Structures are given as structure tokens and as C-alpha cells.
Amino acid sequence: MDRSCAGYCFGYGNYEPSSRYFRVRANPGNRIVITSSESADAIESGDYFVQSSDLPIFQIYQCDADMTALCMRELASGERNGSVGLQLLRKK
């Protein structure tokens, strides 16, 4: 999803803010980016449980078996971010 951002915006969905090793930093409790590496790992693996302070939050996921369609839906507080969509590559 970040390719569409190239030259137009910044994507903060990577490891930079939570790792604290790069220039992009964030204060805990901000509403833009996760600051905890544990939470960032959980989001990436589809094991993050949405907090009420995260709202509104949306998930983009593969919704078609041919792997060409993407869907988006709003998540609710308490919901796991990887609970909807194709689970073909999910590790457990």
C-alpha cells in the first residue's frame, strides 16, 4: 500500500517509530502510529486486539481467493485485526 504514497506522503506503518533507531519518532499515546514494538509485531502478524483508543481504525485485507482483490473494513474495539479475510499465509 505504501507505493501509492511515494512522492506524496509518508507511510508510518513500518518498524521505524517503534524501534526508536531512526529519525521518525512518536510519543506513546499518539493517534497516528504505534510506538510499541510488541504491538507493531502483533499488527503485522494479525494478532493485535483493537483498543478503544485506536478508533477509528480500518483493515485492508485480501478478500478473494485469486489474490487480486483487496477489501477494507472498519474494526471494532476488542476485535483481532487478522480475524477477517483470507488466512492463507497465517502462522500459528
N, C-alpha and C positions, 0 to 999 in steps of 0.2 A: 504494500500500500504506500510505502514511503517514496517510491519512484515518482509518483504523481506530484510529490512535493518538491522535487529537485528544481532549484532556482526560484521557488515561490514561497516556501515556508520551511519551518523546522519540524522534524518529527522527534518527539521525546519518548517514543515507545521502546527505546533500546536500553542498554545497560549503563549508559553514561551517568545519569543523575544518581542512581542507587549505588554505583560503585565508588563514587567520590574520587575517581582517579583522573577525571577530565575536567575541562572548563565548565561544562554545563552542570550547575549545582541547583539543588532545590531544598527548601526548608520543609521539614516534616509538617504535615497537615495542610499543605497547599492543595489546590483543587485542579492542578494541571498534570502532574506526573508523580508516580510512585517513588518514594525515597528509600524504601526498604528493599534490599537485595532479595530477601526471602519472599516478599510479596511479588516482586518482579519475576522471580523464578516460577512462583505459583501461577501467575497470569500466563506466562509463556507455556506452561505445561497443561493449562486448562483446569487447574486445581485451586483457583482463587475464589473465595467466597466474598461476594459483594457486600460492602459495608454501607450503611445508610449515608455516611459522609461522602461516598463515591458518586452518589446520584446527581444528575442523570449520567448513566454510563451505557454504552452500546457495545455489542459484539458483532464483528464481521466474521462470517464463517462460510465454509464450503457447504452448499446445500443441495448439490446434485452429484450423483454418482459418477458422471462423466468428468468431474473436476473442473468444469468450465464456468460454473455459475457461483456467484457469491451472493449471500443474503446478509441482512443486518436486522438486528432486533434489540430492543431496549431490555436491559437486565433489571431484576428487582433485588432489593436488599435481601441478603441471605442466600441468594442463588449462586451456584457454582458456574463460573464463566465457560467451562467446557462441556456443559450438560446438553447442549443442543447442537445439531449439525452432524456431519459425517465424523466418525471416530476411527477412520482407517489407520492412522498413524499413532494413535494414542497409546502410551506406555502405561502399564500398571503392574 
